[in-house]
């Protein structure tokens, strides 16, 4: 059985959980066992447990994001040891690009990242499609490693990094491919609506979690999050018991579409200070802002849209 080790930042725990669930079929088939630090039992030595499981892993998934790259533990310890084992041929390292970040200069930057073409999971209109793509590529590596005639196989490096193909084995030539495999996509109204609704729920979750974390980290700060209905939520930040920033976020703007943001927490109000609409190009769905509070922004993922609106709420405290 192949052992898979997750190296990740706890900021990405939700995405890690979702990826782990997409690997369930491999576990049901008895092909893999997955491990991450949440499986450490109470009282066990934390560092020893991680090192032990990192050393015995067959496949090491680096769940890459800005938080991963900025984590001293993930980057300086787990990633560097993982790359040593990859170069020794005792394990396969697969970079899983969760969120947009500058990962190519990293030591693992020459490895082929997943999902396809290294497009971050959060940049896909449907995150499940991205996780299915990752699961299929992980399955391929698992099956290649299990093949009796094959040595442990890593994901191929990008075409520009590979040595010239050996013309003798025909199977080797078959693995070569261009990195330009994108096809024009057509998005239906259903695709747009699903992207909009899933993004709104993500924004609501981001606000709720951020308010809680803000209060935990700062004395005298309290947050109040209220889900008014399925299409509306309010958020208020208190400092010393006094409201210093508030907002209402709605599914729908003055045209009845998109997402609107108001600096007033009154859910019955009809004014707004920012509005985002869903747009599409040949590759993806994304948000464009109206930019009433400054310059408009385009091509925002659901995650970036959440950060944009949250920055408006927290700005008075910064």
DRENDO-1510 file (C-alpha; in Angstrom, 1 decimal, always signed):
<recs>
REC; n; res; u; v; w
REC; 1; UNK; +0.0; +0.0; +0.0 .
REC; 2; UNK; +1.2; +3.5; -0.9 .
REC; 3; UNK; +1.5; +6.0; +2.0 .
REC; 4; UNK; +0.6; +9.6; +1.2 .
REC; 5; UNK; +1.9; +12.5; +3.4 .
REC; 6; UNK; +0.2; +15.9; +3.4 .
REC; 7; UNK; +2.6; +18.8; +3.9 .
REC; 8; UNK; +0.3; +21.9; +4.4 .
REC; 9; UNK; -0.4; +25.1; +6.3 .
REC; 10; UNK; -3.2; +24.9; +8.8 .
REC; 11; UNK; -4.6; +28.0; +7.0 .
REC; 12; UNK; -5.5; +25.5; +4.2 .
REC; 13; UNK; -7.0; +22.8; +6.4 .
REC; 14; UNK; -10.4; +23.1; +4.7 .
REC; 15; UNK; -8.9; +22.6; +1.2 .
REC; 16; UNK; -6.7; +19.7; +2.6 .
REC; 17; UNK; -9.8; +18.0; +4.0 .
REC; 18; UNK; -11.6; +18.3; +0.6 .
REC; 19; UNK; -8.6; +16.8; -1.2 .
REC; 20; UNK; -8.4; +14.0; +1.3 .
REC; 21; UNK; -12.1; +13.2; +0.6 .
REC; 22; UNK; -11.4; +13.0; -3.1 .
REC; 23; UNK; -8.7; +10.4; -2.5 .
REC; 24; UNK; -11.3; +8.2; -0.7 .
REC; 25; UNK; -11.7; +5.8; -3.6 .
REC; 26; UNK; -8.0; +5.1; -3.6 .
REC; 27; UNK; -8.3; +4.2; +0.1 .
REC; 28; UNK; -11.5; +2.1; -0.5 .
REC; 29; UNK; -9.5; +0.1; -3.0 .
REC; 30; UNK; -6.7; -0.5; -0.5 .
REC; 31; UNK; -4.2; +1.4; -2.7 .
REC; 32; UNK; -3.3; +4.2; -0.4 .
REC; 33; UNK; -3.2; +5.4; +3.2 .
REC; 34; UNK; -3.1; +9.1; +3.8 .
REC; 35; UNK; -1.5; +10.9; +6.8 .
REC; 36; UNK; -1.4; +14.4; +8.1 .
REC; 37; UNK; -0.7; +16.0; +11.5 .
REC; 38; UNK; -4.3; +16.0; +12.6 .
REC; 39; UNK; -3.9; +12.2; +13.0 .
REC; 40; UNK; -1.3; +12.7; +15.8 .
REC; 41; UNK; -2.9; +11.4; +19.0 .
REC; 42; UNK; -3.0; +13.4; +22.3 .
REC; 43; UNK; +0.3; +13.1; +24.2 .
REC; 44; UNK; +2.4; +12.0; +21.2 .
REC; 45; UNK; +5.6; +14.0; +20.4 .
REC; 46; UNK; +4.5; +16.3; +17.6 .
REC; 47; UNK; +7.8; +16.8; +15.8 .
REC; 48; UNK; +8.8; +13.1; +16.1 .
REC; 49; UNK; +5.4; +11.9; +14.7 .
REC; 50; UNK; +5.7; +14.3; +11.7 .
REC; 51; UNK; +9.4; +13.3; +11.0 .
REC; 52; UNK; +8.6; +9.6; +11.3 .
REC; 53; UNK; +5.7; +9.7; +8.9 .
REC; 54; UNK; +7.5; +12.0; +6.4 .
REC; 55; UNK; +10.4; +9.5; +6.3 .
REC; 56; UNK; +8.2; +6.5; +5.5 .
REC; 57; UNK; +5.8; +8.2; +3.0 .
REC; 58; UNK; +5.9; +7.0; -0.6 .
REC; 59; UNK; +4.2; +10.1; -2.0 .
REC; 60; UNK; +4.5; +13.6; -0.4 .
REC; 61; UNK; +1.9; +16.1; -1.4 .
REC; 62; UNK; +3.0; +19.7; -1.0 .
REC; 63; UNK; -0.2; +21.8; -0.6 .
REC; 64; UNK; +1.1; +25.0; -2.0 .
REC; 65; UNK; -0.2; +28.5; -1.1 .
REC; 66; UNK; +1.2; +31.8; +0.2 .
REC; 67; UNK; +0.7; +30.5; +3.8 .
REC; 68; UNK; +2.6; +27.3; +2.9 .
REC; 69; UNK; +5.5; +29.3; +1.4 .
REC; 70; UNK; +5.6; +31.6; +4.5 .
REC; 71; UNK; +5.5; +28.8; +7.0 .
REC; 72; UNK; +9.0; +28.1; +8.4 .
REC; 73; UNK; +8.0; +24.6; +9.4 .
REC; 74; UNK; +6.4; +23.7; +6.1 .
REC; 75; UNK; +9.0; +25.3; +3.9 .
REC; 76; UNK; +12.3; +25.0; +5.7 .
REC; 77; UNK; +11.7; +21.6; +7.3 .
REC; 78; UNK; +9.1; +19.4; +5.6 .
REC; 79; UNK; +9.6; +20.7; +2.0 .
REC; 80; UNK; +13.4; +20.5; +2.1 .
REC; 81; UNK; +13.4; +17.0; +3.5 .
REC; 82; UNK; +10.7; +16.0; +1.0 .
REC; 83; UNK; +12.9; +17.3; -1.9 .
REC; 84; UNK; +15.9; +15.4; -0.6 .
REC; 85; UNK; +13.9; +12.2; -0.6 .
REC; 86; UNK; +12.5; +13.0; -4.1 .
REC; 87; UNK; +16.1; +13.5; -5.4 .
REC; 88; UNK; +17.2; +10.2; -3.7 .
REC; 89; UNK; +14.3; +8.4; -5.5 .
REC; 90; UNK; +12.9; +7.2; -2.2 .
REC; 91; UNK; +9.7; +9.2; -2.5 .
REC; 92; UNK; +7.7; +11.2; -5.1 .
REC; 93; UNK; +7.0; +14.8; -4.4 .
REC; 94; UNK; +3.8; +16.3; -6.0 .
REC; 95; UNK; +3.2; +20.1; -5.7 .
REC; 96; UNK; -0.5; +20.6; -5.3 .
REC; 97; UNK; -1.2; +24.3; -6.1 .
REC; 98; UNK; -4.1; +25.3; -3.8 .
REC; 99; UNK; -4.1; +29.1; -4.2 .
REC; 100; UNK; -2.3; +31.6; -6.5 .
REC; 101; UNK; +1.2; +32.3; -5.2 .
REC; 102; UNK; +4.8; +32.8; -6.6 .
REC; 103; UNK; +5.8; +29.1; -6.3 .
REC; 104; UNK; +7.9; +28.6; -9.4 .
REC; 105; UNK; +11.2; +29.8; -7.9 .
REC; 106; UNK; +10.9; +27.3; -5.1 .
REC; 107; UNK; +13.0; +24.1; -5.1 .
REC; 108; UNK; +10.0; +22.2; -6.2 .
REC; 109; UNK; +9.2; +24.7; -8.9 .
REC; 110; UNK; +10.7; +22.5; -11.7 .
REC; 111; UNK; +8.3; +19.7; -10.9 .
REC; 112; UNK; +5.0; +19.4; -12.7 .
REC; 113; UNK; +2.3; +20.8; -10.4 .
REC; 114; UNK; -1.3; +19.7; -10.2 .
REC; 115; UNK; -4.1; +20.4; -11.0 .
REC; 116; UNK; -3.4; +20.4; -14.8 .
REC; 117; UNK; -0.9; +23.1; -15.9 .
REC; 118; UNK; -0.4; +24.1; -12.2 .
REC; 119; UNK; -3.7; +26.1; -12.2 .
REC; 120; UNK; -4.5; +26.8; -8.6 .
REC; 121; UNK; -7.5; +24.9; -7.2 .
REC; 122; UNK; -9.2; +28.2; -6.1 .
REC; 123; UNK; -8.9; +29.6; -9.6 .
REC; 124; UNK; -11.2; +26.8; -11.0 .
REC; 125; UNK; -14.9; +27.7; -11.4 .
REC; 126; UNK; -15.7; +24.4; -9.7 .
REC; 127; UNK; -13.3; +23.4; -7.0 .
REC; 128; UNK; -14.5; +19.8; -7.2 .
REC; 129; UNK; -13.4; +19.5; -10.8 .
REC; 130; UNK; -9.9; +20.6; -9.7 .
REC; 131; UNK; -9.8; +18.0; -6.9 .
REC; 132; UNK; -11.0; +15.3; -9.3 .
REC; 133; UNK; -8.1; +16.3; -11.6 .
REC; 134; UNK; -5.6; +16.0; -8.8 .
REC; 135; UNK; -7.0; +12.7; -7.6 .
REC; 136; UNK; -6.7; +11.2; -11.1 .
REC; 137; UNK; -3.1; +12.3; -11.4 .
REC; 138; UNK; -2.2; +11.0; -7.9 .
REC; 139; UNK; -3.9; +7.7; -8.9 .
REC; 140; UNK; -1.6; +7.5; -12.0 .
REC; 141; UNK; +1.5; +7.9; -9.8 .
REC; 142; UNK; +0.2; +5.3; -7.4 .
REC; 143; UNK; -0.5; +2.8; -10.1 .
REC; 144; UNK; +2.9; +3.4; -11.8 .
REC; 145; UNK; +4.6; +2.8; -8.5 .
REC; 146; UNK; +2.6; -0.4; -8.0 .
REC; 147; UNK; +3.4; -1.8; -11.4 .
REC; 148; UNK; +5.9; -4.7; -10.9 .
REC; 149; UNK; +8.2; -3.7; -13.8 .
REC; 150; UNK; +8.3; +0.0; -13.0 .
REC; 151; UNK; +10.5; +2.0; -10.6 .
REC; 152; UNK; +9.0; +4.7; -8.5 .
REC; 153; UNK; +7.7; +7.3; -10.9 .
REC; 154; UNK; +7.5; +11.1; -10.4 .
REC; 155; UNK; +5.2; +13.4; -12.3 .
REC; 156; UNK; +7.0; +14.6; -15.4 .
REC; 157; UNK; +8.8; +17.9; -15.4 .
REC; 158; UNK; +7.6; +20.7; -17.7 .
REC; 159; UNK; +8.6; +20.1; -21.3 .
REC; 160; UNK; +11.2; +22.9; -21.3 .
REC; 161; UNK; +13.0; +21.2; -18.3 .
REC; 162; UNK; +13.1; +17.7; -19.8 .
REC; 163; UNK; +16.1; +16.2; -21.5 .
REC; 164; UNK; +15.7; +15.2; -25.2 .
REC; 165; UNK; +13.6; +12.1; -25.6 .
REC; 166; UNK; +15.3; +8.8; -26.2 .
REC; 167; UNK; +13.9; +7.6; -29.5 .
REC; 168; UNK; +14.3; +3.9; -28.7 .
REC; 169; UNK; +11.5; +3.3; -26.1 .
REC; 170; UNK; +8.2; +4.3; -27.7 .
REC; 171; UNK; +6.5; +4.6; -24.3 .
REC; 172; UNK; +8.9; +7.3; -23.2 .
REC; 173; UNK; +8.0; +9.4; -26.2 .
REC; 174; UNK; +4.3; +9.0; -25.4 .
REC; 175; UNK; +4.8; +10.9; -22.1 .
REC; 176; UNK; +6.0; +14.1; -23.8 .
REC; 177; UNK; +3.4; +16.8; -24.1 .
REC; 178; UNK; +3.0; +20.5; -24.5 .
REC; 179; UNK; +2.0; +22.7; -21.5 .
REC; 180; UNK; -0.4; +24.5; -23.8 .
REC; 181; UNK; -3.5; +22.2; -23.5 .
REC; 182; UNK; -6.1; +24.8; -22.6 .
REC; 183; UNK; -9.3; +24.7; -24.6 .
REC; 184; UNK; -12.0; +27.4; -25.0 .
REC; 185; UNK; -14.7; +26.9; -22.5 .
REC; 186; UNK; -18.4; +27.8; -22.8 .
REC; 187; UNK; -20.1; +28.7; -19.5 .
REC; 188; UNK; -23.8; +28.3; -19.1 .
REC; 189; UNK; -26.2; +30.4; -17.0 .
REC; 190; UNK; -26.2; +27.4; -14.6 .
REC; 191; UNK; -22.4; +27.6; -14.3 .
REC; 192; UNK; -22.5; +31.3; -13.6 .
REC; 193; UNK; -25.2; +30.9; -11.0 .
REC; 194; UNK; -23.4; +28.1; -9.2 .
REC; 195; UNK; -20.2; +30.1; -9.2 .
REC; 196; UNK; -22.0; +33.1; -7.8 .
REC; 197; UNK; -23.8; +31.2; -5.0 .
REC; 198; UNK; -20.7; +29.1; -4.0 .
REC; 199; UNK; -18.6; +32.3; -3.9 .
REC; 200; UNK; -21.2; +34.1; -1.7 .
REC; 201; UNK; -21.2; +31.2; +0.8 .
REC; 202; UNK; -17.4; +31.3; +0.8 .
REC; 203; UNK; -17.4; +35.1; +1.4 .
REC; 204; UNK; -19.8; +34.6; +4.3 .
REC; 205; UNK; -17.6; +31.8; +5.8 .
REC; 206; UNK; -14.5; +34.0; +5.4 .
REC; 207; UNK; -16.2; +36.9; +7.3 .
REC; 208; UNK; -17.4; +34.7; +10.1 .
REC; 209; UNK; -14.0; +33.0; +10.6 .
REC; 210; UNK; -12.1; +36.3; +10.3 .
REC; 211; UNK; -14.2; +38.0; +12.9 .
REC; 212; UNK; -13.6; +35.2; +15.3 .
REC; 213; UNK; -9.9; +35.2; +14.7 .
REC; 214; UNK; -9.7; +39.0; +14.9 .
REC; 215; UNK; -11.3; +38.9; +18.4 .
REC; 216; UNK; -9.1; +36.1; +19.6 .
REC; 217; UNK; -5.9; +37.9; +18.6 .
REC; 218; UNK; -6.8; +41.4; +19.8 .
REC; 219; UNK; -7.9; +42.5; +23.3 .
REC; 220; UNK; -10.9; +44.7; +23.4 .
REC; 221; UNK; -12.1; +43.6; +19.9 .
REC; 222; UNK; -15.3; +41.8; +19.4 .
REC; 223; UNK; -17.1; +40.7; +16.2 .
REC; 224; UNK; -20.7; +40.0; +15.4 .
REC; 225; UNK; -21.6; +37.9; +12.4 .
REC; 226; UNK; -25.3; +37.3; +11.5 .
REC; 227; UNK; -26.6; +35.3; +8.6 .
REC; 228; UNK; -29.9; +37.2; +8.0 .
REC; 229; UNK; -31.1; +34.8; +5.3 .
REC; 230; UNK; -29.6; +32.6; +2.6 .
REC; 231; UNK; -28.8; +35.7; +0.5 .
REC; 232; UNK; -27.7; +38.2; +3.2 .
REC; 233; UNK; -25.3; +38.5; +6.1 .
REC; 234; UNK; -24.1; +41.3; +8.3 .
REC; 235; UNK; -20.8; +41.8; +10.1 .
REC; 236; UNK; -19.9; +44.3; +12.9 .
REC; 237; UNK; -16.5; +45.0; +14.5 .
REC; 238; UNK; -16.6; +46.4; +18.1 .
REC; 239; UNK; -13.7; +48.1; +19.8 .
REC; 240; UNK; -14.2; +48.6; +23.5 .
REC; 241; UNK; -17.9; +47.9; +23.0 .
REC; 242; UNK; -18.3; +50.6; +20.4 .
REC; 243; UNK; -19.0; +49.8; +16.7 .
REC; 244; UNK; -16.1; +50.9; +14.6 .
REC; 245; UNK; -16.9; +49.1; +11.3 .
REC; 246; UNK; -19.9; +47.3; +9.9 .
REC; 247; UNK; -21.3; +46.0; +6.7 .
REC; 248; UNK; -24.1; +44.1; +5.0 .
REC; 249; UNK; -23.3; +41.8; +2.1 .
REC; 250; UNK; -26.1; +40.7; -0.2 .
REC; 251; UNK; -26.4; +38.2; -3.1 .
REC; 252; UNK; -27.6; +40.7; -5.8 .
REC; 253; UNK; -26.8; +44.3; -6.7 .
REC; 254; UNK; -28.8; +47.1; -8.2 .
REC; 255; UNK; -29.3; +45.0; -11.3 .
REC; 256; UNK; -30.4; +42.0; -9.3 .
REC; 257; UNK; -27.2; +40.1; -9.9 .
REC; 258; UNK; -23.7; +39.8; -8.5 .
REC; 259; UNK; -22.8; +40.6; -4.9 .
REC; 260; UNK; -23.2; +44.0; -3.2 .
REC; 261; UNK; -21.5; +45.4; -0.1 .
REC; 262; UNK; -22.8; +48.2; +2.1 .
REC; 263; UNK; -21.0; +50.0; +4.9 .
REC; 264; UNK; -24.3; +50.0; +6.8 .
REC; 265; UNK; -25.3; +46.8; +8.6 .
REC; 266; UNK; -29.0; +47.4; +8.1 .
REC; 267; UNK; -30.2; +44.3; +6.1 .
REC; 268; UNK; -33.2; +46.3; +4.8 .
REC; 269; UNK; -31.2; +49.1; +3.3 .
REC; 270; UNK; -30.8; +49.4; -0.5 .
REC; 271; UNK; -27.6; +51.4; -0.8 .
REC; 272; UNK; -24.2; +49.8; -1.4 .
REC; 273; UNK; -20.6; +50.9; -1.5 .
REC; 274; UNK; -19.2; +48.1; -3.7 .
REC; 275; UNK; -20.6; +45.7; -6.2 .
REC; 276; UNK; -19.1; +42.7; -8.0 .
REC; 277; UNK; -20.4; +40.9; -11.1 .
REC; 278; UNK; -19.6; +37.6; -12.6 .
REC; 279; UNK; -17.7; +37.6; -15.8 .
REC; 280; UNK; -16.2; +34.9; -18.0 .
REC; 281; UNK; -13.4; +34.5; -20.5 .
REC; 282; UNK; -12.3; +31.5; -22.5 .
REC; 283; UNK; -10.9; +29.8; -19.4 .
REC; 284; UNK; -12.7; +30.7; -16.3 .
REC; 285; UNK; -15.4; +32.5; -14.4 .
REC; 286; UNK; -14.3; +35.4; -12.2 .
REC; 287; UNK; -15.6; +38.7; -10.5 .
REC; 288; UNK; -15.1; +42.2; -11.6 .
REC; 289; UNK; -15.7; +45.0; -9.1 .
REC; 290; UNK; -17.4; +48.3; -9.8 .
REC; 291; UNK; -14.7; +50.1; -7.8 .
REC; 292; UNK; -16.9; +52.7; -6.1 .
REC; 293; UNK; -14.3; +53.0; -3.3 .
REC; 294; UNK; -11.3; +53.2; -5.6 .
REC; 295; UNK; -10.0; +51.6; -8.7 .
REC; 296; UNK; -12.0; +48.7; -9.9 .
REC; 297; UNK; -10.5; +45.2; -9.9 .
REC; 298; UNK; -10.9; +42.5; -12.4 .
REC; 299; UNK; -10.5; +38.7; -12.5 .
REC; 300; UNK; -11.1; +38.1; -8.9 .
REC; 301; UNK; -11.5; +34.5; -7.8 .
REC; 302; UNK; -14.0; +33.7; -5.0 .
REC; 303; UNK; -11.1; +33.8; -2.5 .
REC; 304; UNK; -9.8; +37.1; -3.8 .
REC; 305; UNK; -13.4; +38.5; -3.8 .
REC; 306; UNK; -13.7; +37.6; -0.1 .
REC; 307; UNK; -10.4; +39.2; +0.7 .
REC; 308; UNK; -11.4; +42.4; -1.2 .
REC; 309; UNK; -14.6; +42.8; +0.7 .
REC; 310; UNK; -13.1; +41.8; +4.1 .
REC; 311; UNK; -10.4; +44.5; +3.5 .
REC; 312; UNK; -13.1; +47.1; +3.3 .
REC; 313; UNK; -14.6; +46.1; +6.6 .
REC; 314; UNK; -11.2; +46.0; +8.5 .
REC; 315; UNK; -9.8; +49.1; +6.9 .
REC; 316; UNK; -11.0; +51.5; +9.5 .
REC; 317; UNK; -9.0; +49.6; +12.2 .
REC; 318; UNK; -5.8; +49.7; +10.1 .
</recs>
